[in-house]
Amino acid sequence: MGFLVALKLLLLVIVLGTTIYSGIVYSARRRGSARELSSLRDQAQPLRRLSANERDALAPFLVQPNRPGKPVHLTSEEVFPLRGEYQRHGIQSNGHQSWHHMIGGVEVILPFDAELFLDQDNEAEVVFADKLAVVVRLNGFELLEGAARDARRDAAEDQWQQGVRGTLEQVYVDDEAPRAEDEAEAARRRVEIHDQRPETAAETEARLGRGLGLLPGLLWALAFLALGIAVFRDTLVWLSVWGGLALVLAFSALWLFWRRRTPGPAGKVNRVTGTVNLVPLSVDEASGTVSVIATLGGKLTFETPEHWRPHTPLEDGQRLELEMRVEDHSVVTYDRKLSVDEEYRRCPPVYPGRHLSLAVVAVVALLVGLGALPDPAGDLAQTVYWLGSAGTLHADDPASLAANPPQAGRRVVLDGRGRCQVTPVGSDWSRADIRCDRLRWGGDEPKRPDLELDDATLALTSDDALQTHSDPRLRMLALLRGGGTGDREPLLLTNAKDLVARVDRVCQVDEPPHACGNAQQTILSALNFPELGQLGNWDDLRQQLQERGEDASPAAVTLKGHLGSIRRQLRSLADQHARDKVARLAEAIAAQQRGGVLVEVTAGMAAGPLQGGADTLERWRALQTLFGEDGMRAFHVEGMVAHQGSDQHGTPGLIVDPERGERPWQALLRSIWIVMAATLLLVHGALWLRNWMAARQRRRAVARLHGWPAA
């Protein structure tokens, strides 16, 4: 986290430093320009004075660069020479770029199309206006000629917009006597406008298209969002508000997508003829390719539909007749051979992208619904029963409930007394669990089988299995050696002979299990018999204790912490011997679980008597409580039937979800989500597939129409 904070601070410092540096450089250039201008004013000699026509032509340009609202004023009408290299600098603020033009270090205003005449080294004539110089002449640029060209540009644009017949106005005019080669070049640059017409409906549709359905998709996404918010509202008022908003958004999306489309406003189309001029734009030195743009007479750039381009190669000097949209110069008819109108009439377009957009929205909504909703199938079932006004089923008799069990989705209220069910863990009955969230209501009462744990097994876990007491002398000795407290407190075990006998009674019943060896080894290592000396093994301990007589049991010294290890080994030994009987008891109880109605509650029921980590003896005692009246448990269950069926013995069973019973309208909204998303996906997925195939067929049909090779 500290590294990320340091990195962010470093980036912030870099950005601020770069900004400050750019501002300093920008200001320095502006000050340098002002110094150069002042020096030019002091040293340069005027060449002439502005004419009245030049003064009038300059009037619209006497404003601050990039600040049209702030005018500048001519210092005088004297014209001065200015020579030098052209430079441009600027500064960017909030995405806006401000450029300043400089010649010889002096900031200048370039009127009309003077920028087209700039060169690496420039000769200009300027007049001074405040802290700027305004260009009057620049290399081959003359102010009045620029004004005339600008007027001709405006006239050509007006002629193009109005579609006035005749030759399109020439912007560059040679006033000298034309030569033969000049006449040929003029003919090459001549563009004739023949007439103007409005777009046909097909051409308008080709220009406007149908879009990708992004706005309807956005409305559908907002509708799902509003519906999701409504699901989590607790009050009917807010649920209604958000649900109503979702409904409005959904209907708006439907209307926007499926409404009858009317052709948009028709644009204007000019029919023109002219010669193709291929103008180079850039050269890729690595590949040696030249990027060019096609113009008609060097005046009108034009663009053909993308699928026409491979079949309409353009050559420099080629004579063409085109019908072009006035607005964007896009071609709708190419040399009387290709026509957008004919294509759209004979091969109507299809728009698979619109359906794909909505199908994607539907897929996302469906995945969110299936992943976030607890049980879509349960929501649908609950909604069906709630809208069908089936009402709540109250039952306090298992026989009547078994005769007419409710279907999934119905709300029920059940009151009665039932027995917790015994189930194995996997296939291991010795670790059987008592499930009180699964109650058998009614049915057969289980009978206690003839199974009891022997006294020897129970004696291992009784409270008197280890009899100890504290000895002050041992405690003092342990304290002197650095112990004597906590788990290292010394104790005297007084019933060692009885402990060994209890272990032997269990271990001699059958072949000694692994638990016997562990228990014997733990006892030997934990107990120290000062009277017996060093003991070799368990048999040695048993023999020496027996030689002491019936009543004499030598005391053993142990530590308090070792008693826990001994008790755990004794309990493990008892578990080993009790496991078989626990398994037989659990299996016998489960075999008698018959009849009645099995009610399983998904949440809210008290846990069974067995908790995690219960040992075999605890499991035995818990199973013993399931017989007779003590095994009955009163219950009250309210909720929705999530599932209705029967077990392998034909006993009716219900799975009840208490969390669904109180707010059926939430299930309705969740169901609407799933149904709406699934329907949207089904409809638009199918339409996208159909239109995608139709689009491929249309491309082949267009190729056949024009005689092109099939794509």
Buried (B, 14 or more C-beta within 10 A) or exposed (E): EEEEEEEEEEEEEEEEEEEEEEEEEBEEBBEBBBEBBEEBBEEBEEEEEBBEEBBEBBEEBBBBBEEEEEEBEBBEBBBBBBEBEBBEBBBEEEEEEEEBBBBBBBBBBBBBBBBEBBEEEBBBBBBBBBBBBBBBBBEEBBBBBBBBBBEBBEBBEEBBEEBBEEBBBBBEEEEEEEEEEEEEBBEBBBBBBEEBEEBBBBBBBBBBEEEBBEBBBBBBBBBBBBBBBBBEBEEEEEBEBBBEBBBBBBEBBBEBBEEEEEEEEBBBBBBBBBBBBBEEEEEEEEEEEEEBEBBBBBBBBBBBBEBBEEBBEBEEEBEBBBBBBBEEBBBBBBBEEBBBBBBBEEBEBBBBBBBBBBBBBBBBBBEBBEEEBEBBBBBBBBBBBBEEEBEEBEBEEBEEBBEEBBEBBBBBBBBBBBBBBBBBEEEEBBBBBBBBBBBBBBBEEBEBBEBEBEEBBBBBBEEEBBBBEEBEEBBEEBBEEEBBEEEBBBBBBBBBBBBBBBBBBBBEEEEBBEBBBBBBEBBBEBBBBEEBEEBEEBEEBBEBBEEBEEEEBBBBBBBBEBBEBBBBBBBBBBBBBBBEBBBBBBBBBBEBBEBBBBBBBBEEBEEBBBEEEBBBBBBBEBBBEBBEEEBBBEBEBBBBBBBBEEEEEEBBBBBBBBEBBEBBBBBBBBBBBBBBBBEBBEBBBEBBBEBBEBBEEBBEBBBEBBEBEEE
